[in-house]
Amino acid sequence: MATIDGRYVMVESEDPSYEVETPEQPVEKGINLIDHVEAKAVTMSISGFIVGEEAAQTRQYLIDAQKLGSIVTYDGRNSFIGLITGFKSGHTNQVANGCTFSLTFKEVRIAESSFVETLPLPIRAQAAPVISSGRKQKKEKSEAKKKTTKSKAKAKGKEKKKDKPVEKVTFKPGSPWA
């Protein structure tokens, strides 16, 4: 008996598959060059029977785990952790209290995020998320020309204000720009 996430199934065959990709480069004469290999995800196909009082619940669990993309653990003659990529069940008169099934697993690797909180304070300040306020529209000159003649007369009578001096930018201590 084998288990999938603690649920018992009777497995007749397990077929693990370990494949690699071999990219080829064409040459003028002879066979193509192969300079490296790239590992593909390990897959495993199993087939057997789901029988017993819990057969319907086990079958439904496997279907739900496939739909939700849950990572399952298989323990049988081989051990495997991965996603269910294919599930097929057969319901014939030969299996009275369950069904036959075939299932395909595929190995997955999940990326983990880095934690900014564990970095030293000067580096954490530099790694703070950038807040994007999006694109801003600039005021066009044509809008400035649309002022009424009254506001133009007022603007001519007033003195122009002097521009403020540009402030010097300061960087945080420990920054590479400081």
N, C-alpha and C positions, 0 to 999 in steps of 0.2 A: 504494500500500500504506500502511496505517495501522498504528500500534502501540498496544497496551495493555500498559503496564508492560514494554515491550521485546519483546513477543510480536506477531508479524505477523498481521494479519487483512486480508482484502480487503473494504473497505466500499463499498457501492453508494450509500447515502444517509445523510446526517447531518441531523437535525432539532433544532437548539437551540430552546429556548423560554424567553423572558424575560417573566415575568408580574409584575403587581402586584395587591395587594388594595386596593379602594377602599371603605372603610367609609362607609355612608350614614346620614344622620340625617333622619327624616321631618319634614315641615313641613305646615302646614294646607292651603296652596294651592301648586300647581305641583309641580315635580320635587323629589326628595329632595336635601339638601345633601351635598356631598362636600368635606371640608375638607383632606384629606391622602391620601397613598398610602403603602402599606407594601409593600416589595419582598418577593417570594417567592423561594425558592431557584431558581436556574437549573437547568433539566433539559435533557437531550439524549438523543435516541433515535437509535440507529444500527442499520443492518441490512446484511448482506452474507454473506460466506463465510469459513469457517475451513478452509483447505486445506493440504496438504503432509504431510510425514512427522511433524511435531510437532502435527498437528491435534487428536489426542485429548488430549495433555497441555495444549494451550492451552485447549481446552474445559473440562477439569477444573480448570485454574487459575482460570478465570473463575467457575465454580460455587463453588469454595472461597473466592475473594475476596468473593463475594456473601454466603455463609454466615457468614464471619468478620467482615464489616463492614470490610474493608480499604479504605483510600483508594487508588485507582488513578489513574494518569495516562494520558490518551488523547492521542495526537498523530496528527492526520489533517489534513483541510482546516481543521478547528477544533481548538483545544487545550482540554482540559478536565481538571480534577482534582476527583474526588468519589467517591461510593459507587456501586456497582452495585445498583440497586433492582429490576431485573427482567432476567431472562435466559431466552431461549427458543431452542431449537435444533431444526432440522428435518433429518431423515435420509431422503433420497429416493434413487432410482436415478439422478437427474440429476447428483449430485455424487459422484464415485467415491472421491476420497481426502480426504474431510472432510464438512462439513455446512454448512447455512445457519444463520444466527443473527439474532436481533434482541435488542438490549440497551438498557437505559435507565440513564442516569447521573443522579445528583442531587448538586448542590453542597452541601458541608457547611462549617460553621464550628465550630472546636473551641475551647472556652474554656481559657485558661491560668491556672494558679494563681499567686498572688502569692508571692514568696519572703520569708519573715520574716527570713532570715539577712542580707539585704542592707539592712535597716533600721538606723538608728542605735540604739545600746544602750538609751537610755531608752525609746524607742518599742517596741523589740523586747521589753522586759520587760513592757510593758503588753499587747502582742499575743500573749503566751504563751497556749497553748491552755488552756481551762478544763477541768479534769478533773471529771467528774460522778460522784459516788458513788451516785447514784440516790436514791430515796425511802427514808427510814429510818422504821421504826415507832417510835412513842413508847410508853413504858411506861404502861399504863393504871393508874388508881387502884385498880381492882378487884384487880389482881395484888398490890398492896401490902397489901391487906386480907386476903389469903390466908395471911399469915404465921401460924405456929403461936403458941400462947399463950406458949410458952417464949421464943421470940425477941422477943415483945412485952414480956415482963417484963424481959428483958435491955436492950431499947431504952429502957425507962422509967428504968432505974437509971443509965444513962450520961448524961452531960451532952451537950447539943447542941453540935456544933462550930460555930464562927463561920464564916460565908461568907467566902471570899477576896474581896478588893477587885477590881473590874473593871479590867483593864489597858487603857491607852490604845492605840489602834491607830495604828501609824506607817506612812506610805506611802513608797514608793521615791522618791528624788530624780528630778525631772523629770516626775513623775506629775501630772496635772491636779488631783488631789485633795490634793496636798501643800501 
